[in-house]
Amino acid sequence: MENQFFVDSEYLSKEALARKHQLETDPTSRKDHMEYLPGMEIIESDVREKVISQMETYDYSVYTAKDVRAALEHETCSVEDFKALLSPAAEPFLEEMAQKARIETSKHFGNTVYLFTPLYIANYCENYCVYCGFNCYNHINRMKLSFEQIEHEMKVIADSGMEEILILTGESRAQSDVEYIGEACKLARKYFRMVGLEIYPVNTDEYHYLHECGADYVTVFQETYDADKYETLHLMGHKRVWPYRFDAQERALRGGMRGVAFSALLGLSDFRKDALASALHVYYLQRKYPQAEMSLSCPRLRPIINNDKINPLDVGETQLCQILCAYRIFLPFVGITVSSRESAEFRNGIVKIAATKVSAGVSTGIGDHESKYTGKEEDTVTGDEQFEIDDARSFQDMYQDMSEEGLQPVLNDYVYV
């Protein structure tokens, strides 16, 4: 790699600009996205084959209203029923799906909604993913928090009342190595009851180390389960290796993590097939690791710095609602997270139907919680955000709004002994 941390295309060398152009226009110049890189652990698992075979043979155009009605009438939702509920034929049944999803959510989660907030501690990245604001060729302000800064950010968040935090980094081992992330987990344990990670995929022994440092669960976005489409979107870096990313949750469970979360980034590829694959990934892993807590997210593409045209043109709120209701009916026991990418109105509605967890007090930038949480202006430099959020409500506002919606906000439900 010519330079891991590009800061501005205006300052790229001619060689780097030429390399960027070559990656974008010449597929033969890119590394094989199915080939593991040195140091990447290969595990023996049958889950990937099961998921992908189902996805590749999924023809949602063959399902009819009769199939959808049958799926809604069945007490237990089979894989075939789930496929019908994701199909275009199910769109006219959205109200019935929502009613069934609401019943299932109430059975397994009662009237609760969990609140958490993300904390980005670095935005350096070694990948070239064309849709992401952190990608190594995008001109943004890069920053990595010191341990003192991390603790300050955590204290500001904890003082607001939040008890669960999700620690995120850009995907750069050079700038955010496993030891750095581990120390951040140890700091988080001082202030929070639940600590999640959304970082670059690592090996089983590294997940074990991070769990020992205090991490409870791991979130990994596959982005798209369509390996061919994935290749055209991830042009450089460790993230380009599609199978290594796919197996990340299983390595995390083998490393001792209590829970794992899954997602595709809806709008990158065929969203119905990606939704199917995401849920089946949970479905098959749950049977293999029944002790694990599993959850699904449902993010849609959002605009990024230097590109405000990145949007999921074929995934409207109606389609998103259909996916979430289908998730709940098929997997009634899993948590479902709806992030601040979505509007306040949508999130207020979906938590009454299918979602069980929402983020609050969100910043996708680096080092700016003091100003966003307290209104106090800081002189320190901050790092740019990964994407634009839609729902910017504070933790206090979100807590109040959820209560007014008739829900019981939950900050933590674990007791450590």
Residue pairs with C-beta under 8 A, 6 or more apart in sequence:
1 126
1 236
1 237
2 13
2 15
2 16
2 19
3 13
3 16
4 124
4 126
4 136
4 172
4 174
5 124
5 126
5 136
5 142
5 172
5 175
6 12
6 16
6 136
6 137
6 138
6 139
7 139
7 140
7 142
8 139
9 17
9 20
9 137
9 139
10 139
12 20
12 137
20 128
20 137
22 29
23 29
23 30
23 128
23 235
23 236
24 130
24 235
27 231
27 232
30 231
30 235
30 236
30 240
31 37
31 236
31 240
33 227
33 230
33 231
33 234
33 240
33 241
33 242
34 227
34 241
34 242
34 243
35 241
36 42
36 241
36 243
36 244
37 238
37 241
37 244
39 203
40 203
40 238
40 241
40 244
41 203
41 204
41 251
43 204
43 247
43 250
43 251
43 254
45 247
45 250
47 247
47 250
47 281
47 284
47 285
47 288
48 243
48 246
48 247
50 280
50 284
51 225
51 277
51 280
51 281
51 284
52 225
52 227
52 277
54 79
54 276
54 277
54 280
55 225
55 226
55 273
55 276
55 277
55 280
58 83
58 272
58 273
58 276
60 83
60 86
60 87
60 88
60 89
60 272
60 273
61 87
61 88
63 83
63 84
63 87
63 88
63 89
63 90
64 89
65 89
65 92
65 93
67 84
67 87
67 89
68 84
68 85
68 87
68 89
68 90
68 93
69 93
70 81
70 84
71 77
71 80
71 81
71 82
71 84
71 85
71 90
71 329
72 85
72 93
72 96
72 97
72 100
72 329
74 81
77 85
77 329
77 330
79 280
79 283
79 330
81 329
81 330
82 276
82 279
82 326
82 329
82 330
83 276
84 90
85 97
85 322
85 325
85 326
85 329
85 330
86 272
86 275
86 276
86 322
86 323
86 326
87 272
90 97
90 322
90 326
91 318
91 319
91 322
94 318
94 321
94 322
94 325
97 322
97 325
97 326
97 329
98 321
98 325
98 353
98 354
100 325
100 329
101 324
101 325
101 328
101 329
101 353
101 354
102 352
102 353
102 354
104 328
104 329
104 332
105 328
105 332
105 353
105 354
105 356
107 332
108 332
108 333
109 356
110 408
111 406
111 407
111 408
112 356
112 407
112 408
112 409
112 410
113 351
113 355
113 356
113 357
113 358
113 402
113 407
113 408
113 409
113 410
114 164
114 335
114 356
114 357
114 358
114 409
114 410
114 411
114 413
115 162
115 164
115 357
115 358
115 359
115 360
115 395
115 398
115 399
115 402
115 409
115 410
115 411
116 162
116 164
116 165
116 166
116 194
116 196
116 357
116 359
116 360
117 157
117 162
117 164
117 165
117 166
117 359
117 360
117 361
117 362
117 395
118 165
118 166
118 167
118 168
118 198
118 359
118 362
118 363
118 364
119 150
119 153
119 154
119 157
119 165
119 166
119 167
119 168
119 369
120 168
120 169
120 363
120 364
120 365
120 366
120 383
120 386
121 144
121 145
121 150
121 153
121 167
121 168
121 169
121 176
121 181
121 184
121 366
122 143
122 144
122 145
122 169
122 170
122 172
122 175
122 176
122 180
122 366
122 383
123 134
123 140
123 142
123 143
123 144
123 169
123 170
123 365
123 366
123 383
123 384
123 386
124 134
124 142
124 144
124 169
124 170
124 172
124 174
124 175
124 176
125 132
125 134
125 135
125 136
125 170
125 171
125 172
125 237
126 136
126 171
126 172
126 173
126 174
126 236
126 237
126 238
127 135
127 136
127 171
127 234
127 236
127 237
127 238
127 239
127 240
128 135
128 136
128 137
128 234
128 235
128 236
128 237
129 135
129 223
129 233
129 234
129 235
129 237
129 239
130 233
130 235
131 233
131 265
131 268
131 301
131 304
131 310
132 138
132 304
132 386
132 387
133 140
133 304
133 305
133 306
133 307
133 384
133 385
133 386
133 387
134 140
134 170
134 171
134 386
136 236
136 237
138 304
138 305
138 306
139 305
139 306
140 305
140 306
140 383
140 384
141 381
141 382
141 383
141 384
142 383
142 384
143 366
143 367
143 381
143 382
143 383
144 175
144 176
144 366
144 383
145 153
145 366
145 367
147 183
147 184
147 187
149 367
149 380
150 184
150 187
151 187
151 190
152 370
153 367
153 369
153 370
154 165
154 187
154 188
154 190
154 191
154 192
155 191
156 369
156 370
156 373
156 374
157 165
157 191
157 361
157 369
157 373
158 191
158 192
159 373
160 361
160 373
160 394
160 395
160 396
161 395
161 396
161 399
161 411
162 192
162 360
162 361
162 395
162 411
163 192
163 193
163 194
163 411
163 412
164 192
164 193
164 194
164 195
164 196
164 411
164 412
165 188
165 191
165 192
165 194
165 195
165 196
166 196
166 197
166 198
166 219
166 359
167 181
167 184
167 185
167 188
167 195
167 196
167 197
167 198
167 199
167 215
168 197
168 198
168 199
169 176
169 181
169 199
169 200
170 176
170 386
171 199
171 200
171 237
171 238
171 239
172 200
173 200
173 238
176 199
178 202
178 206
178 209
178 210
181 197
181 199
181 210
181 213
182 209
182 210
182 213
183 213
185 195
185 197
185 210
185 213
185 214
185 215
186 213
186 214
188 195
188 214
189 195
189 213
189 214
193 411
193 412
193 414
193 416
194 216
194 217
194 412
194 414
195 214
195 215
195 216
196 215
196 216
196 217
196 218
196 219
196 261
197 210
197 215
197 217
197 218
197 219
198 218
198 219
198 220
198 221
199 218
200 238
200 239
201 220
201 238
201 244
201 245
201 247
201 248
201 251
202 210
202 248
202 251
203 251
204 251
204 252
204 254
204 255
205 255
206 255
207 218
207 251
207 252
207 254
207 255
207 256
207 257
208 255
208 256
209 255
210 218
210 255
211 255
211 256
211 257
211 258
212 256
215 257
216 257
216 258
216 259
217 257
217 258
217 259
217 260
217 261
217 293
218 248
218 249
218 252
218 257
218 259
218 260
218 261
219 260
219 261
219 262
219 263
219 297
220 245
220 248
220 249
220 252
220 260
220 261
220 262
220 263
221 263
221 264
221 265
221 297
221 299
222 245
222 246
222 262
222 263
222 264
222 277
222 278
222 281
223 230
223 233
223 234
223 245
223 264
223 265
223 268
224 230
224 233
224 264
224 265
224 268
224 269
224 274
225 246
225 264
225 269
225 273
225 274
225 277
225 278
225 281
226 269
226 270
226 273
226 274
227 242
229 268
229 269
230 242
230 269
231 240
231 242
233 268
234 240
234 242
238 244
239 245
246 281
249 260
249 261
249 262
249 281
249 285
250 285
250 288
250 289
252 260
253 260
253 285
253 289
253 292
257 292
258 292
258 293
259 292
259 293
259 294
259 295
260 285
260 292
260 293
260 294
260 295
261 294
261 295
261 296
261 297
261 335
261 337
262 278
262 281
262 282
262 294
262 295
262 296
262 297
263 278
263 296
263 297
263 298
263 299
264 271
264 274
264 275
264 277
264 278
265 299
265 300
265 301
266 274
266 275
266 298
266 299
266 300
266 301
266 312
266 315
266 320
266 323
267 300
267 301
267 311
267 312
267 313
267 314
267 315
268 274
268 301
271 312
271 314
271 315
271 319
271 323
275 298
275 323
275 326
275 327
278 296
279 296
279 326
279 327
279 330
279 331
282 294
282 296
282 331
282 334
283 330
283 331
285 292
285 294
286 292
286 294
286 331
286 334
293 335
294 334
294 335
295 334
295 335
295 336
295 337
295 357
296 327
296 331
296 334
296 335
296 336
296 337
297 336
297 337
297 338
297 339
298 320
298 323
298 324
298 327
298 336
298 337
298 338
299 339
299 341
300 311
300 312
300 315
300 320
300 341
300 342
301 310
301 311
301 312
301 315
302 310
302 311
302 341
302 387
302 388
302 389
302 390
303 309
303 310
303 311
303 387
303 388
304 310
304 386
304 387
304 388
305 384
305 385
317 342
317 346
320 342
320 346
321 350
321 353
324 336
324 338
324 350
324 353
324 354
324 355
325 353
325 354
327 334
327 336
327 354
328 336
328 353
328 354
335 356
335 357
336 354
336 355
336 356
336 357
337 355
337 356
337 357
337 358
337 359
338 346
338 347
338 350
338 351
338 355
338 357
338 358
339 358
339 359
339 362
339 389
340 347
340 358
340 359
340 360
340 362
340 389
340 390
340 391
340 392
341 387
341 389
341 390
341 391
342 350
342 390
342 391
343 390
343 391
344 390
344 391
344 393
344 401
347 355
347 358
347 391
348 401
348 405
351 358
351 402
351 405
351 407
352 405
352 406
352 407
358 398
358 402
360 393
360 394
360 395
360 397
360 398
360 399
361 372
361 373
361 393
361 394
361 395
361 398
362 389
362 391
362 392
363 369
363 372
363 385
364 385
364 386
364 387
364 389
365 382
365 383
365 384
365 385
366 382
366 383
366 384
367 380
367 381
367 382
367 383
368 378
368 382
370 376
370 378
371 377
371 378
373 394
393 401
398 409
399 409
402 408
402 409
403 409
